[in-house]
Amino acid sequence: MSNTQEMTGDGIPTVELNISLEKVCFIIVKAREFDVKVDPVEPDPASNPADDGGRGVLEDYDDDPTQAELVGAITSLNEDEVVDLIALTWIGRGDYTAAEWAEARALAFERHRERSARYLIGIPTLGDFLEEGLAALGYSCEEFEVNRL
């Protein structure tokens, strides 16, 4: 990316992401589903989902399918996509501005390692940070949320 960035009419730098908007939006949804989980009330719930009062959906057990989906979605990304995801998170968290996209991405590339999924899912409100990062760059998940929420 060159040092001079094109700007949209709103003054937002034009950034072409290496990760598809659909993938980011899917990760946002999964991150939010994971973030709302609470510690288990009963360590050994009923063996039948109908008998457990929905605990498997709301409580964070070791074999949590939501966490597995989120980790799977992140680990299936190529390096450029993971770097974009980390940079979007940092922009959404306020560590960088949209104008500093190149710097955020360069640092994410420098620090990116095999444990990126663990790093990202360990960030509370990851979904919100990703959504804020997208918004800062002029993107939205609005069209994807219709079928997911």
N, C-alpha and C positions, 0 to 999 in steps of 0.2 A: 504494500500500500504506500502511496506517496505521502510526503509530509503535508501536502495541502489536500484537504478533503472538500468535496463538493457539499453544498448545503441544500437542504430542502427549503421550501418557502417558509417553513416554521422555524428556520434556524437550526434544525437538527442535522448533524452530519449524516451524509448518505453512507451507509455501511452495508456491504453485501456480506451476508452471513454464509459461512461454510456449512452450517447445519440448517436443515429445513425447518421452517416455521412449524410444520406439523409435528416434527420430533420434539421440538422445544415445548410445544403446547401439551403434548402427551406427557412429558416429564413433569410439567407443572401440575397437571391433574393428579398424577401418581404421587408427587411430592406432597401435595395437599392432603391426599387420602392418608398418607403415611404420617404426616404431622399431627393429625387429629387423634391418633392412637394414644391410649393411656396405658400405664402399667397394669398388668393383670391383677384382678381382685382375687381370683382363685387360680393358683398355679397349675392345677390339673382340671381343666373344664370337662364337662360332659363329653362323651365320645360321639354323641349325635348332635349336629349343629342345631337341630330343632329344640334340643333340650338345654343348650348352653346359653339361651337368652341373647343371642347375637354377639356374644363376647369375642368371637373370632374376628368380627368386623371392627369392633371398637377398641379391643385391647391388643397390646403389642406382645404377641407370643413369638417364640424362637422360630417357628415355621411359618411366619407371616407371609402370605402370598403377595400382599401389597409391596412389602419390602423387596421381595424377590423380583417382582415386575419392575420396580424402580431401579434396582441394581442392574437387572438385565438390560433395561433400556439404555442405561448409561454405559455399561461395559460393551454394548454392541456398537457404540459409536467409534468412528475412526479418530485419529489423533486431532485433526483439525476441528472436528465437531466438538470433541471434549474441551479443547482449548476455547472455542467460542462459548460453550456452556459456562465454563469457569469465568471468563471475562464478562459475560452477561450477568452472572451472579454478583460479581464485584461492582459492576455499574449499578445494578439494582439496589445493592446494599449501601451505595454512596461512597465506596472506596475510590471510584473513578467517575468522571463525567462522560457523557457520550462523545465529547470532543477528544477524550483521552482513550478512545477505543484501541488505537494501535499500541499504546503503552500497556493497557490492561491485557491485551492479547499476547504481547511479547512476554510479559511476566508470567502469564498463565502457561505459555509454551515452555518457558524456562523451568517452571515448577511442576509441570505436569508429569506424573509418574503413574505407575500401574494402580495406585490406590486412589485414583480420582473419584471413583464411585463412592468409596467410603468417606472421603473428604466431603463430597457434595451432600450426601444424605445425612451427614453429621451437622449440617448447617440448619439451625431452626428456621422455619419459614422460607425454605429454599424456593418453593413455588412462588411466593410473593416477590422474592428478590429477582427471580427470573422474569416474572411478568413486568416488574418495574424496569428491569434492564431492557426488555423488548420495547416498552413504551418510550424509554429515553431515546431509543434509536428509531422510533417511528413505526414500530411493528405492534401487532395486536393478535390475540388468540380468539377474538370475538367470533370468527366464522367457525372455529373448531369447538367452541364451548356449547354451541347449539345442540350438538348431538351427544355431548358428554355430561352435561349438568341437568 
